């Protein structure tokens, strides 16, 4: 239990630092990078958290080990390992239950025709449209569906499901839900940019479709819905359409490089592990014992 808690703490520290890094560069990146690249930067925090879970690269003597390396022993010695594990697992269960209720509420509203446009489902995703989609004109409907197909093509619904799972594991970290909210906004902006890249002359029609889209009663934890349940993101999405498309040729390389660097940085920063005890071989020669099975 103590080892599990120590690993959880290390992963959250590394992930939180990566979240703060992405949030710090996000305003500058929005002015100079394509929306797809900005959305891709959110792969950095989970990779950093994963790097903090890898086995340490170095070994150190017991007296030279840093504080985090002693954390399991400190938790066990203080008698905190078991109660903290119970608290963490209880919070995980409650968070997962809340997400399940939110998902069921959204699906119930979708069946009644009061939710959407959205993509829901993990293994068999589908596009959900509201019952009164006639409020959209023919061109608006095509653009709305193109937006949802862009989500499906890129697997955004799976990214949202992974984010929900990470939020359940790190329910106690206040940075995680805020980062996920920003990630989902950047996801929608990236989809907007993908649609407008295919239909560059229909920006006005697409903006009108955004403004006609009503807020759903809940955002599905596993799925992609738009716009986000707040006026500010909607205004940002409409304003973003007036920005000229930025080149993204170097975007995938930048995202991949930052992801690899974050993973290795968290891995290298792992607290040194104690040296493994090697068996002490005897200096005497081995003795061969022969057994006569006839007696």
ChimeraX attribute file (.defattr): number of C-alpha atoms within 10 A of each C-alpha:
attribute: neighborCount
match mode: 1-to-1
recipient: residues
	/A:1	16
	/A:2	20
	/A:3	14
	/A:4	12
	/A:5	19
	/A:6	21
	/A:7	20
	/A:8	17
	/A:9	18
	/A:10	24
	/A:11	23
	/A:12	24
	/A:13	17
	/A:14	26
	/A:15	26
	/A:16	21
	/A:17	17
	/A:18	25
	/A:19	23
	/A:20	14
	/A:21	14
	/A:22	19
	/A:23	16
	/A:24	11
	/A:25	12
	/A:26	17
	/A:27	11
	/A:28	11
	/A:29	16
	/A:30	15
	/A:31	11
	/A:32	12
	/A:33	17
	/A:34	22
	/A:35	26
	/A:36	22
	/A:37	22
	/A:38	24
	/A:39	22
	/A:40	21
	/A:41	26
	/A:42	23
	/A:43	20
	/A:44	24
	/A:45	26
	/A:46	23
	/A:47	22
	/A:48	29
	/A:49	26
	/A:50	21
	/A:51	26
	/A:52	29
	/A:53	19
	/A:54	16
	/A:55	13
	/A:56	16
	/A:57	12
	/A:58	13
	/A:59	14
	/A:60	14
	/A:61	10
	/A:62	13
	/A:63	7
	/A:64	12
	/A:65	15
	/A:66	14
	/A:67	10
	/A:68	16
	/A:69	18
	/A:70	14
	/A:71	18
	/A:72	19
	/A:73	15
	/A:74	16
	/A:75	18
	/A:76	14
	/A:77	11
	/A:78	8
	/A:79	12
	/A:80	15
	/A:81	20
	/A:82	14
	/A:83	11
	/A:84	15
	/A:85	15
	/A:86	12
	/A:87	11
	/A:88	19
	/A:89	15
	/A:90	12
	/A:91	17
	/A:92	20
	/A:93	15
	/A:94	14
	/A:95	20
	/A:96	19
	/A:97	13
	/A:98	14
	/A:99	19
	/A:100	15
	/A:101	14
	/A:102	18
	/A:103	20
	/A:104	15
	/A:105	16
	/A:106	23
	/A:107	20
	/A:108	13
	/A:109	17
	/A:110	21
	/A:111	13
	/A:112	11
	/A:113	15
	/A:114	20
	/A:115	27
	/A:116	27
	/A:117	25
	/A:118	26
	/A:119	24
	/A:120	25
	/A:121	17
	/A:122	16
	/A:123	8
	/A:124	6
	/A:125	15
	/A:126	15
	/A:127	18
	/A:128	21
	/A:129	20
	/A:130	20
	/A:131	14
	/A:132	10
	/A:133	16
	/A:134	10
	/A:135	13
	/A:136	18
	/A:137	13
	/A:138	10
	/A:139	12
	/A:140	22
	/A:141	19
	/A:142	12
	/A:143	24
	/A:144	22
	/A:145	17
	/A:146	19
	/A:147	25
	/A:148	25
	/A:149	18
	/A:150	18
	/A:151	24
	/A:152	19
	/A:153	10
	/A:154	11
	/A:155	13
	/A:156	22
	/A:157	25
	/A:158	20
	/A:159	19
	/A:160	21
	/A:161	18
	/A:162	15
	/A:163	22
	/A:164	22
	/A:165	18
	/A:166	16
	/A:167	21
	/A:168	24
	/A:169	19
	/A:170	21
	/A:171	21
	/A:172	15
	/A:173	15
	/A:174	11
	/A:175	17
	/A:176	22
	/A:177	18
	/A:178	11
	/A:179	20
	/A:180	18
	/A:181	13
	/A:182	17
	/A:183	21
	/A:184	21
	/A:185	20
	/A:186	24
	/A:187	23
	/A:188	27
	/A:189	24
	/A:190	23
	/A:191	23
	/A:192	27
	/A:193	24
	/A:194	19
	/A:195	22
	/A:196	19
	/A:197	13
	/A:198	11
	/A:199	13
	/A:200	14
	/A:201	10
	/A:202	15
	/A:203	18
	/A:204	14
	/A:205	16
	/A:206	25
	/A:207	19
	/A:208	14
	/A:209	18
	/A:210	21
	/A:211	13
	/A:212	13
	/A:213	19
	/A:214	15
	/A:215	18
	/A:216	21
	/A:217	15
	/A:218	17
	/A:219	22
	/A:220	26
	/A:221	24
	/A:222	25
	/A:223	24
	/A:224	29
	/A:225	26
	/A:226	24
	/A:227	23
	/A:228	19
	/A:229	15
	/A:230	9
	/A:231	10
	/A:232	9
	/A:233	18
	/A:234	20
	/A:235	13
	/A:236	12
	/A:237	21
	/A:238	19
	/A:239	11
	/A:240	17
	/A:241	18
	/A:242	11
	/A:243	10
	/A:244	9
	/A:245	16
	/A:246	13
	/A:247	12
	/A:248	15
	/A:249	10
	/A:250	11
	/A:251	18
	/A:252	14
	/A:253	12
	/A:254	14
	/A:255	20
	/A:256	15
	/A:257	13
	/A:258	18
	/A:259	22
	/A:260	15
	/A:261	16
	/A:262	26
	/A:263	24
	/A:264	18
	/A:265	15
	/A:266	24
	/A:267	21
	/A:268	17
	/A:269	15
	/A:270	22
	/A:271	21
	/A:272	20
	/A:273	19
	/A:274	16
	/A:275	11
	/A:276	8
	/A:277	6
	/A:278	6
	/A:279	6
	/A:280	6
	/A:281	6
	/A:282	7
	/A:283	6
	/A:284	6
	/A:285	6
	/A:286	7
	/A:287	6
	/A:288	6
	/A:289	6
	/A:290	6
	/A:291	7
	/A:292	6
	/A:293	5
	/A:294	4
	/A:295	4
